[in-house]
């Protein structure tokens, strides 16, 4: 678990943060999209 927390912190610092979603369908669609963009990407 400690390793997962460290990796999560590294991802956050690198800007690999997903956008927030209003529903599960939108979240799953984003995860399945090969062209998905993280929150900090324009």
PyMOL Python script that loads the backbone (N, CA, C, O; Angstrom):
from pymol import cmd

cmd.read_pdbstr("""\
ATOM      1  N   UNK A   1       0.822  -1.195   0.000  1.00  0.00           N
ATOM      2  CA  UNK A   1       0.000   0.000   0.000  1.00  0.00           C
ATOM      3  C   UNK A   1       0.867   1.260   0.000  1.00  0.00           C
ATOM      4  O   UNK A   1       0.542   2.238  -0.673  1.00  0.00           O
ATOM      5  N   UNK A   2       1.952   1.237   0.742  1.00  0.00           N
ATOM      6  CA  UNK A   2       2.849   2.392   0.773  1.00  0.00           C
ATOM      7  C   UNK A   2       3.380   2.678  -0.626  1.00  0.00           C
ATOM      8  O   UNK A   2       3.472   3.838  -1.027  1.00  0.00           O
ATOM      9  N   UNK A   3       3.728   1.635  -1.371  1.00  0.00           N
ATOM     10  CA  UNK A   3       4.237   1.806  -2.733  1.00  0.00           C
ATOM     11  C   UNK A   3       3.175   2.452  -3.628  1.00  0.00           C
ATOM     12  O   UNK A   3       3.489   3.336  -4.425  1.00  0.00           O
ATOM     13  N   UNK A   4       1.939   2.019  -3.500  1.00  0.00           N
ATOM     14  CA  UNK A   4       0.854   2.591  -4.302  1.00  0.00           C
ATOM     15  C   UNK A   4       0.671   4.077  -3.984  1.00  0.00           C
ATOM     16  O   UNK A   4       0.420   4.875  -4.887  1.00  0.00           O
ATOM     17  N   UNK A   5       0.793   4.447  -2.725  1.00  0.00           N
ATOM     18  CA  UNK A   5       0.676   5.855  -2.348  1.00  0.00           C
ATOM     19  C   UNK A   5       1.818   6.684  -2.930  1.00  0.00           C
ATOM     20  O   UNK A   5       1.609   7.811  -3.377  1.00  0.00           O
ATOM     21  N   UNK A   6       3.020   6.123  -2.922  1.00  0.00           N
ATOM     22  CA  UNK A   6       4.167   6.821  -3.506  1.00  0.00           C
ATOM     23  C   UNK A   6       3.969   7.016  -5.004  1.00  0.00           C
ATOM     24  O   UNK A   6       4.239   8.095  -5.532  1.00  0.00           O
ATOM     25  N   UNK A   7       3.500   5.979  -5.690  1.00  0.00           N
ATOM     26  CA  UNK A   7       3.263   6.078  -7.128  1.00  0.00           C
ATOM     27  C   UNK A   7       2.167   7.098  -7.425  1.00  0.00           C
ATOM     28  O   UNK A   7       2.264   7.853  -8.392  1.00  0.00           O
ATOM     29  N   UNK A   8       1.143   7.120  -6.609  1.00  0.00           N
ATOM     30  CA  UNK A   8       0.061   8.082  -6.783  1.00  0.00           C
ATOM     31  C   UNK A   8       0.580   9.507  -6.622  1.00  0.00           C
ATOM     32  O   UNK A   8       0.217  10.392  -7.397  1.00  0.00           O
ATOM     33  N   UNK A   9       1.411   9.728  -5.641  1.00  0.00           N
ATOM     34  CA  UNK A   9       1.993  11.052  -5.420  1.00  0.00           C
ATOM     35  C   UNK A   9       2.865  11.463  -6.604  1.00  0.00           C
ATOM     36  O   UNK A   9       2.837  12.620  -7.025  1.00  0.00           O
ATOM     37  N   UNK A  10       3.642  10.519  -7.141  1.00  0.00           N
ATOM     38  CA  UNK A  10       4.483  10.802  -8.310  1.00  0.00           C
ATOM     39  C   UNK A  10       3.615  11.169  -9.515  1.00  0.00           C
ATOM     40  O   UNK A  10       3.933  12.107 -10.246  1.00  0.00           O
ATOM     41  N   UNK A  11       2.534  10.440  -9.720  1.00  0.00           N
ATOM     42  CA  UNK A  11       1.616  10.740 -10.829  1.00  0.00           C
ATOM     43  C   UNK A  11       1.020  12.134 -10.671  1.00  0.00           C
ATOM     44  O   UNK A  11       0.937  12.894 -11.636  1.00  0.00           O
ATOM     45  N   UNK A  12       0.609  12.463  -9.463  1.00  0.00           N
ATOM     46  CA  UNK A  12       0.011  13.774  -9.205  1.00  0.00           C
ATOM     47  C   UNK A  12       1.013  14.891  -9.479  1.00  0.00           C
ATOM     48  O   UNK A  12       0.675  15.894 -10.108  1.00  0.00           O
ATOM     49  N   UNK A  13       2.237  14.716  -9.011  1.00  0.00           N
ATOM     50  CA  UNK A  13       3.268  15.731  -9.227  1.00  0.00           C
ATOM     51  C   UNK A  13       3.607  15.876 -10.707  1.00  0.00           C
ATOM     52  O   UNK A  13       3.951  16.969 -11.157  1.00  0.00           O
ATOM     53  N   UNK A  14       3.514  14.786 -11.467  1.00  0.00           N
ATOM     54  CA  UNK A  14       3.810  14.815 -12.901  1.00  0.00           C
ATOM     55  C   UNK A  14       2.627  15.342 -13.714  1.00  0.00           C
ATOM     56  O   UNK A  14       2.732  15.504 -14.930  1.00  0.00           O
ATOM     57  N   UNK A  15       1.507  15.608 -13.049  1.00  0.00           N
ATOM     58  CA  UNK A  15       0.349  16.155 -13.744  1.00  0.00           C
ATOM     59  C   UNK A  15      -0.565  15.114 -14.349  1.00  0.00           C
ATOM     60  O   UNK A  15      -1.466  15.455 -15.115  1.00  0.00           O
ATOM     61  N   UNK A  16      -0.351  13.853 -14.022  1.00  0.00           N
ATOM     62  CA  UNK A  16      -1.212  12.794 -14.556  1.00  0.00           C
ATOM     63  C   UNK A  16      -2.434  12.635 -13.640  1.00  0.00           C
ATOM     64  O   UNK A  16      -2.536  11.692 -12.854  1.00  0.00           O
ATOM     65  N   UNK A  17      -3.345  13.588 -13.774  1.00  0.00           N
ATOM     66  CA  UNK A  17      -4.542  13.626 -12.939  1.00  0.00           C
ATOM     67  C   UNK A  17      -5.756  13.645 -13.858  1.00  0.00           C
ATOM     68  O   UNK A  17      -5.859  14.499 -14.738  1.00  0.00           O
ATOM     69  N   UNK A  18      -6.662  12.717 -13.658  1.00  0.00           N
ATOM     70  CA  UNK A  18      -7.853  12.665 -14.507  1.00  0.00           C
ATOM     71  C   UNK A  18      -8.810  13.791 -14.129  1.00  0.00           C
ATOM     72  O   UNK A  18      -8.792  14.275 -12.997  1.00  0.00           O
ATOM     73  N   UNK A  19      -9.636  14.201 -15.069  1.00  0.00           N
ATOM     74  CA  UNK A  19     -10.656  15.202 -14.742  1.00  0.00           C
ATOM     75  C   UNK A  19     -11.705  14.597 -13.812  1.00  0.00           C
ATOM     76  O   UNK A  19     -11.767  13.378 -13.651  1.00  0.00           O
ATOM     77  N   UNK A  20     -12.517  15.439 -13.210  1.00  0.00           N
ATOM     78  CA  UNK A  20     -13.605  14.912 -12.378  1.00  0.00           C
ATOM     79  C   UNK A  20     -14.803  14.620 -13.277  1.00  0.00           C
ATOM     80  O   UNK A  20     -14.956  15.218 -14.342  1.00  0.00           O
ATOM     81  N   UNK A  21     -15.640  13.699 -12.836  1.00  0.00           N
ATOM     82  CA  UNK A  21     -16.783  13.263 -13.635  1.00  0.00           C
ATOM     83  C   UNK A  21     -18.057  13.348 -12.807  1.00  0.00           C
ATOM     84  O   UNK A  21     -18.035  13.211 -11.584  1.00  0.00           O
ATOM     85  N   UNK A  22     -19.167  13.578 -13.499  1.00  0.00           N
ATOM     86  CA  UNK A  22     -20.467  13.648 -12.836  1.00  0.00           C
ATOM     87  C   UNK A  22     -21.137  12.288 -12.716  1.00  0.00           C
ATOM     88  O   UNK A  22     -22.046  12.103 -11.907  1.00  0.00           O
ATOM     89  N   UNK A  23     -20.675  11.323 -13.538  1.00  0.00           N
ATOM     90  CA  UNK A  23     -21.296  10.004 -13.485  1.00  0.00           C
ATOM     91  C   UNK A  23     -20.287   8.933 -13.905  1.00  0.00           C
ATOM     92  O   UNK A  23     -19.242   9.233 -14.482  1.00  0.00           O
ATOM     93  N   UNK A  24     -20.617   7.709 -13.609  1.00  0.00           N
ATOM     94  CA  UNK A  24     -19.722   6.585 -13.870  1.00  0.00           C
ATOM     95  C   UNK A  24     -19.520   6.362 -15.361  1.00  0.00           C
ATOM     96  O   UNK A  24     -18.412   6.039 -15.790  1.00  0.00           O
ATOM     97  N   UNK A  25     -20.559   6.527 -16.150  1.00  0.00           N
ATOM     98  CA  UNK A  25     -20.438   6.299 -17.594  1.00  0.00           C
ATOM     99  C   UNK A  25     -19.379   7.202 -18.207  1.00  0.00           C
ATOM    100  O   UNK A  25     -18.557   6.744 -19.001  1.00  0.00           O
ATOM    101  N   UNK A  26     -19.390   8.479 -17.848  1.00  0.00           N
ATOM    102  CA  UNK A  26     -18.394   9.410 -18.380  1.00  0.00           C
ATOM    103  C   UNK A  26     -16.981   9.016 -17.950  1.00  0.00           C
ATOM    104  O   UNK A  26     -16.041   9.121 -18.738  1.00  0.00           O
ATOM    105  N   UNK A  27     -16.829   8.570 -16.719  1.00  0.00           N
ATOM    106  CA  UNK A  27     -15.516   8.148 -16.232  1.00  0.00           C
ATOM    107  C   UNK A  27     -15.014   6.934 -17.007  1.00  0.00           C
ATOM    108  O   UNK A  27     -13.848   6.888 -17.401  1.00  0.00           O
ATOM    109  N   UNK A  28     -15.877   5.962 -17.224  1.00  0.00           N
ATOM    110  CA  UNK A  28     -15.485   4.755 -17.962  1.00  0.00           C
ATOM    111  C   UNK A  28     -15.176   5.094 -19.411  1.00  0.00           C
ATOM    112  O   UNK A  28     -14.214   4.577 -19.979  1.00  0.00           O
ATOM    113  N   UNK A  29     -15.985   5.958 -20.014  1.00  0.00           N
ATOM    114  CA  UNK A  29     -15.716   6.383 -21.391  1.00  0.00           C
ATOM    115  C   UNK A  29     -14.342   7.044 -21.487  1.00  0.00           C
ATOM    116  O   UNK A  29     -13.604   6.796 -22.440  1.00  0.00           O
ATOM    117  N   UNK A  30     -13.995   7.880 -20.515  1.00  0.00           N
ATOM    118  CA  UNK A  30     -12.692   8.553 -20.517  1.00  0.00           C
ATOM    119  C   UNK A  30     -11.567   7.525 -20.382  1.00  0.00           C
ATOM    120  O   UNK A  30     -10.562   7.602 -21.089  1.00  0.00           O
ATOM    121  N   UNK A  31     -11.738   6.574 -19.482  1.00  0.00           N
ATOM    122  CA  UNK A  31     -10.712   5.543 -19.281  1.00  0.00           C
ATOM    123  C   UNK A  31     -10.506   4.693 -20.529  1.00  0.00           C
ATOM    124  O   UNK A  31      -9.380   4.283 -20.814  1.00  0.00           O
ATOM    125  N   UNK A  32     -11.557   4.425 -21.266  1.00  0.00           N
ATOM    126  CA  UNK A  32     -11.468   3.584 -22.460  1.00  0.00           C
ATOM    127  C   UNK A  32     -11.041   4.347 -23.709  1.00  0.00           C
ATOM    128  O   UNK A  32     -10.805   3.736 -24.751  1.00  0.00           O
ATOM    129  N   UNK A  33     -10.940   5.654 -23.622  1.00  0.00           N
ATOM    130  CA  UNK A  33     -10.572   6.479 -24.769  1.00  0.00           C
ATOM    131  C   UNK A  33      -9.049   6.492 -24.936  1.00  0.00           C
ATOM    132  O   UNK A  33      -8.344   6.988 -24.057  1.00  0.00           O
ATOM    133  N   UNK A  34      -8.529   5.957 -26.043  1.00  0.00           N
ATOM    134  CA  UNK A  34      -7.073   5.941 -26.233  1.00  0.00           C
ATOM    135  C   UNK A  34      -6.491   7.343 -26.409  1.00  0.00           C
ATOM    136  O   UNK A  34      -5.281   7.527 -26.275  1.00  0.00           O
ATOM    137  N   UNK A  35      -7.330   8.328 -26.707  1.00  0.00           N
ATOM    138  CA  UNK A  35      -6.861   9.711 -26.875  1.00  0.00           C
ATOM    139  C   UNK A  35      -7.189  10.573 -25.656  1.00  0.00           C
ATOM    140  O   UNK A  35      -7.218  11.800 -25.752  1.00  0.00           O
ATOM    141  N   UNK A  36      -7.436   9.934 -24.508  1.00  0.00           N
ATOM    142  CA  UNK A  36      -7.807  10.700 -23.316  1.00  0.00           C
ATOM    143  C   UNK A  36      -6.685  11.669 -22.932  1.00  0.00           C
ATOM    144  O   UNK A  36      -5.506  11.423 -23.185  1.00  0.00           O
ATOM    145  N   UNK A  37      -7.089  12.755 -22.325  1.00  0.00           N
ATOM    146  CA  UNK A  37      -6.145  13.782 -21.903  1.00  0.00           C
ATOM    147  C   UNK A  37      -6.299  13.980 -20.408  1.00  0.00           C
ATOM    148  O   UNK A  37      -7.407  13.957 -19.871  1.00  0.00           O
ATOM    149  N   UNK A  38      -5.179  14.173 -19.753  1.00  0.00           N
ATOM    150  CA  UNK A  38      -5.212  14.449 -18.327  1.00  0.00           C
ATOM    151  C   UNK A  38      -5.596  15.902 -18.087  1.00  0.00           C
ATOM    152  O   UNK A  38      -5.577  16.722 -19.005  1.00  0.00           O
ATOM    153  N   UNK A  39      -5.938  16.203 -16.867  1.00  0.00           N
ATOM    154  CA  UNK A  39      -6.473  17.503 -16.495  1.00  0.00           C
ATOM    155  C   UNK A  39      -5.563  18.658 -16.896  1.00  0.00           C
ATOM    156  O   UNK A  39      -6.061  19.706 -17.307  1.00  0.00           O
ATOM    157  N   UNK A  40      -4.258  18.501 -16.790  1.00  0.00           N
ATOM    158  CA  UNK A  40      -3.346  19.608 -17.070  1.00  0.00           C
ATOM    159  C   UNK A  40      -2.957  19.717 -18.539  1.00  0.00           C
ATOM    160  O   UNK A  40      -2.212  20.627 -18.901  1.00  0.00           O
ATOM    161  N   UNK A  41      -3.432  18.826 -19.390  1.00  0.00           N
ATOM    162  CA  UNK A  41      -3.109  18.876 -20.812  1.00  0.00           C
ATOM    163  C   UNK A  41      -4.129  19.741 -21.543  1.00  0.00           C
ATOM    164  O   UNK A  41      -5.330  19.653 -21.285  1.00  0.00           O
ATOM    165  N   UNK A  42      -3.650  20.563 -22.441  1.00  0.00           N
ATOM    166  CA  UNK A  42      -4.559  21.452 -23.184  1.00  0.00           C
ATOM    167  C   UNK A  42      -5.206  20.752 -24.335  1.00  0.00           C
ATOM    168  O   UNK A  42      -5.996  21.356 -25.059  1.00  0.00           O
TER     169      UNK A  42
END
""", "prot")
cmd.dss("prot")
cmd.show_as("cartoon", "prot")
cmd.util.cbc("prot")
cmd.orient("prot")
